[in-house]
């Protein structure tokens, strides 16, 4: 069944007849230097199958060793989510057979996770908060990556061949599982998106992951079910796998609510299954959803239990940063900007960059102008996140200082920034190498003014006749002649003086 043939119930009718129940499972790749159980690198984008070893390939006789940094990251995540960090936990084998799992089992945590019973108070757009209860956060390893060839959808159905890259196999993962989210009603899709957004911001603030949903380092599985209004028993759920953008989380939840609503209204039953999300805005069937029994979990025999030291846990607790949305509210008040301006900075990923630029001495207004406008354009042109640009807050602050000091005009400053982005060095070096410093020598500027006046005698007459605005033509000619390096205000003064 395709999107075009799937029956959908009107959203308002879904809300009138059913109560949605959500469950969100978010997988987060940790930004450790090495994998969860071996010393292989975790660099994204490396040549396929170049970051592998006998352990992550599951070769006979190889033994895993737990990554200490990954365990500490898991504890920090649990603490930030107000979870209890258990004094003792262990790994389990989750058995299933699929080409992206070379061992034919995944080392995960089952009934003994490292963090349990937490919550996250999620800020919503209307200024209210919604408490999402966290059931658990557990450690595991990621799978490899399959690329299917010859399929129009990029999925295995219809593919003529499949390629496997095991570089990702064994990368440390934390899976964060919510308890059922009930009572959200018509806001269910928005709450799902807000939760994943808040979680992404929190994890970024913790520094445990780059949370790049576009690169798969943060992925959301969205469980959705419907129950008749007033009923106690939950409906049959579906699990939409690996949703990889914030907007897609919202769209996937809304679509499943409408699809399931149509099935139930027509007297049918919802199939418990995994589903694929398509960027066109719909889901399609995957496979029948397994239960825990299907995975035949048992304790991992090759790894000792993990018993976090209480002193370590308390030390990590003391280092948990301020919640990102509270920090943003504080700096918004300091900067004196509107909710709309702040929302744009947040959406562009610019808030922390602006704050860091201010810490290096730039006024907040100038820092916002650079990161929120010119550098956003450069990031969009390069197809990268804003913080991936080859320029630092310290360098942007240095450019602002050059402008404020009169050494650069705004136009020339943009050329300096482009030079920094191109790898030409620090701002002052780029300014010197490109010869971009503002010309303040009156004799040089006066010569250019005299030449421009001589070339446009009709404009001179207009100025002398009282049409002062005509001076703009002369100023423009001088700025062109000096390649934008003259001080425009001083040029105007000299032009008017010459015509008086």
N, C-alpha and C positions, 0 to 999 in steps of 0.2 A: 504494500500500500504506500503510495507516495503522498507528499504534502497536499497535492491538488485533490486527491480523492479521500483524504482523511476528514471525517466528520468532526466539526468543532462546535461546542456549545458557546453561545454568547457569554462573555465574561460575567456580565451582571446576573445572568441566569445561574451560572455556576455558584456565585456567592449567595444567591437567594435560596438555593437548594442544598448546598453542601458546605461543610467546614473543611478547609484544607489543612493537612498536617505535613510538615516539612521535617526533613532530617538532612543535615549537610555534613559531608565528609570532605575535608580539605587535606590534600597531600602537598607537603612542602619539602622541596629539596633543600637541604642545608648547604651553606656555602663553606663547607670544610675543604681543605686542600686535598684531602684523600678520601677514599671511599669508606663505607661503613665498616667493612670487615677485612680490608686489605690496604696496601699502600699505593694503589693506582691513583693517578691524578683524576680530578673531576672537571677539568677545563671544558667549558661548553664550546662546541663547534670544531673539535679536533677531528682529524681524519678518522673515518670509521675504523673501529676495531684496533686502535693504536693505544688505548688506555685500558688494557686488560692484562690479566695474569691468571695463573691456575686457580686462585681462590674465587675470583668473580666469574670465571668461566666454568666453575664447578667441576674441575678435573679431579680424578680419583687421587686420594691421598692428601689433598690440600685442606688446610684448617683455617677457619676464620679467627680474627682477633678484633675485639671491639674497639672502635674509634672513640677515645676519651673525649675529644672535643665535641663529637656528635652527642654524647651523653650529656655533657654540660649544656649544650644548646637545647636539648630536649627538656632539661630541668628549667632553664630560663623561660622557655615557652610555657611550660606548665605553671610556673609561678606567675607569669604575666597574665595568665588566664584564670588566676585565683584557684588553681587546682591544689589538691593535696599531693605532695611528692612522696611516694611510698618508700619505706625504708628498705624494701627488698623487691626485686622484680626479676623476671627472666624472659628469655627469648623462646619462641616456638617455631616449629616448621609448619608452614602453610602449603600443603601439597596440591599442586595442580600441574597439568601438562600443557605447555604452550611454548612455541619456539622462542619467545623473548625471555624465557626463564631457563637458562642453561642447566641449572641443577635439577629442574623439574620440581623444585619447591622454593618458596620464598622464606627467608628468615625474617620473622615479624614478631609481634607480641600479641598474645591472644587474651587469656583471662587474667594476665598479670602485667598490666601496663605500668609505665613509670609514673604517669600523672592521671589523677581521677577527680571527679566531682568538682568541676570548676564552673565559671560563668564569665560572660563578657557583656558589659552594658554597652549596647551599640547605639551610637548617635544617629538619629534619623533627620531627614531634611527639614522637618517642621520644628526642630529644636528639642523634641522629646527623645527619650531613650527606650530601647527594648532590650530586656535581659534575655540573652540566649544562654541556656544552661549547657555546659560542656560535660559530656559523659566521660571522655577519656582523651588522652593524647599519648600515642604510643610510637615506638621506634621500629623502623623496618628498613629494608633496602629496596631501591627502585629496580625496575625491570629494564631490559634492553629496549631498543626502538625498532619497530618493523616499518618498512616502507614497501607499500604494495604498488606494483607496476601494472599498467594496462587496465586499471579500474577508473571509471569516470569520477567516482566519489573519493578515490584515494583509499578506500577500505578494501578488505579482503574479498568481498563479494565482487565477482567479475574480474578479479586480478589474474594476470597471466604468470606473474612471478612475484616473489617477495624477497626483500633484502633485509638482513638483520645487522644492526650495529649494537655491539655489546658494550660500548663505552659507558652508557648510562647504567648498565647493570651493576648493582652494588652501591650506587650513589646513596648517601644517607637520606632517609625520608622520615618526616614526622607526619603521622596521620592524626588529624584533630576531628573528633566525632561529636556532634551535638546530641543532646537528648531531643525527643520529638518537640518541634516548635508548634504549639497549638494556640488557637485564639487570634491568629493574625488576620483572618478574614480576607477582605479585599486587598490588604496591604502585604499579603504573603510574598509576592514576587519582589516588592521593594525592600522588605525586611531581609529577604535572602541576599539581595545585592548589597544592602548596607552592612550585613554581617561579614560577608567576604571582603568588602572594602575595608572595614575596620580591622579585620584580621590581617589583611595585607599590610596596612599602615603600621600595625603593632609589630609585626614580624620584621618589617624594614627598620623600625626604630630600634629593635633589639639587635639588629646587625647579624641575624642568624641565617638570612637568606636574601637573595636579590629579588625574590618574589616576582620574577618575570613570567607572567601568565602566557605571554606570547612565545616564550621559549620552553614552556612546560615545567618551570621550576615551582610553579604553584598551580594546582589543578583542583577543580571542585566536582565532586559527585553529588548530584542533587536528587534526593529521595522525595517523592511526592505521592500523597494518597489523599483521597476524599472520603469523608463520612457524611451521611445525611445529617442535616442540621438537627442538633439536639441529641444525636446518637452518642453512645459512650465508646463503642468499639471502633478502632481504626479500620480504614479500608485497606485494600491490597495496594501495595506501593510499587512504583517503578523507580529505577535508579538511572538517571541520565549521567553517563560517564564522561569524565575528563573535559568538563566545560572550561574553556580557557580565556574568558574575558568577563569583566564585571557585568557588562551589558548582557552578555549571553546567559549568565546565571539568571538574571531577571526574566529574559525572554523564554528560557527553557522551562522555568517554573510555571509561568503563565500559560505556555503552550500545553504543558502536561495537564494543568488544571482543566483547560478547555477540552482537551482530547478525552480525558477520563470522564469528565462531566457528560460528554456526548455518549460515551459507551454506557455509562450507568443509567442515564435517562432513557436510553433505548432498550433497557432491560438486560444488557449484556454484563459481562464480568471483566474486570481488569486483570490482565495477565501479569503475574510477578516476573519481571524481567529487567535486564539492563537495556538501555536505549542509547542511541548515538544522537548527538546534537549536530545539526547542520547550520552553517552560518546564514543560510537563507531564512532561518527562524523556526525550524520545526525539528522534531525528533523522529527517529525510525527505530524499529525493533533491533535488538542485539541478540542476546542469548538468554535462556531461562536463568533466573537468578539463583545461584547456589545458596545453600545454608551453611552454617559453620560445620555441620557434620560432613558435608561434602568435601571439605578441605582436609579432613582427618588430621586436625592439629595434634601435635604432641611436643613436649619440651625439647628444645634444641640440645642434643647431647654433646656438641662440640664447644659449647660456650658456658662459662660459669654464670651464675646469677649476678645481677648488678645490684649493689647495695650502696646507694649514695650516702656519703658521710654527712652527718647533720651539720657540721661546721661548714662544709662546702656549700650545702644548700642555703644556709643562712647568708653566707658571703655572696652568693649569686642573687639572693633575694634583695640584698642591700643595693645591688648595682642595677636593679630594674629601672629603666628610665620612666619619665613622666609619660602618661598616655598621650599619643600623638595629637588627638583631637583636643585635649585639654591644653597641650602646648600651643596648638594653632590658635585656640581662642585667646590665650594670653598674648601671643605676639600680634594677633589681629588688633587687640586693644592698644598695644604699644605703637603699632604702625598707624592706627586710626583709619583703617580701610573698611569698606562696606562688605557685607556678606557676599555680594556678587563678585567683587574683586577677589576675595579670599577663596571663593569656590573655584574661580578660574585658575588661581595659583595652585590650588590643591589638585585640580584635574590635570594640570600640566606637570605635576610633580616638582613644582618650583619652590614650595614653602621652605624646605630645609636649606635649599641652595641660596635663597634670598637671605635667610637668617644667618647663614655662615658668611655671606658677603658682608652683611652688616657688622658681624663680629670682627671682620678685617678692616673696619673703618669707613665703609661706604654708607651714605645716607640711605634709609630704607626705600625712599621713593626712587632713587636712581637704581638701586639693586633690583627693585621690582620691575622697573622699566626694561632693564637688560634681560633678566631671566624670563619675564612674562611676555616679552614681545620679540625682540630681535633674535635671542638665542632659541626661543621656541620655534621660530621660523627655520633656523638653521638645523635644529633637531629633526623637524618634519622633513626638510629637504634631504637629510642624510638617512632618514628612516630609522632613527635610533631614539632611545629615551633621552630626556633632557640631561640626566646625570651621566650619560655615557659620552657627552661631548668632550672633546679634548681641551677643555678649559676649566680651571678651578675657581671657586669663589674668591680665593686670594688674588688671582689674576684679574678677575672682573673688578674687584675693589681697586686694584692698581690702575686699571683703565679709567675708572671713575675719578680717581685722584688726579690723573693726568688732565682730564677734562676740567675738573674743578680748579686745577692749578693754572689753567689757561694754555697748557701746552698742546691740547687737542681740541678741535671742535667735535660736535657730536658725529658729524659726517666722517671726519678723519678717524674718530674713535672706532667706528664700525669697520673701517679698513684694518685697523690694528687688531681688533678682535678676530677678523677673518684670517689675519696672519698667524695669530696664536693658534687658532683652530687648525691651520695648515701645518703646524709644527715648526714655525719659524723662530720660536723662542719666547722669552718673556715680553710683556707689553712694551717696555722702554726700548728693548733691543729691536723689536719689530718697527717701532716708530722711527728709530734711528736708521735702521737698514733700508727702510722704504722712503725715508726722507719726508715724513708726514707731519713733523712738528709745525705748529701754527707760526706763521711769519709775523713778527712784531716790529721789525725794522721799518720805521716810517719812511726811510729813503727808498726802500724796495717797494713798499706799498704805493708811495707817492708816484714813483715812476710808472707803475701799472695804471694808476688813476689817470695820470696825464695822458697816457697812450689811449685809454678808453675814451676820455673826453674828446680827444682830437679826432677819434674815429666816428663819434656820434654828435656832431655840432647841433643837430636839430634837437636832441635830447637836452643838451646844455641850455638851449634857448628856452625850452619848456620849464626847466628847473628855475632859471632866472626869472621866468614869467610867473613864478609862484606855484607851479605844479611840482611840489616837492616829491610826490609819489613817483614821478618819472625817474628819480635817482636810482630806483631799483634796477633799471636796465643797465646803468653804469656799474653798480655794485656787482650785478651778475657777471658782467664782462670781466671785471677785475678778479672775481673769484675763479672764473674759468681760466684766466691767464695765469693765476698763481696756483692752479690745481687744487683749489679749495683750501689752501693753507693760510690765506690772509685772514685777519680778524675782521669779520664782516661788519661789526659795529664800528671799528676804527676806519674801515674803508668808507662807510657812509659819512662819517664825520669829515673825512678829507674831501670827499666829492662835494658835499654841501659847502664846505669852506672855499673850495676852488670856484664854485659857481655864485658865490655871494658878491 
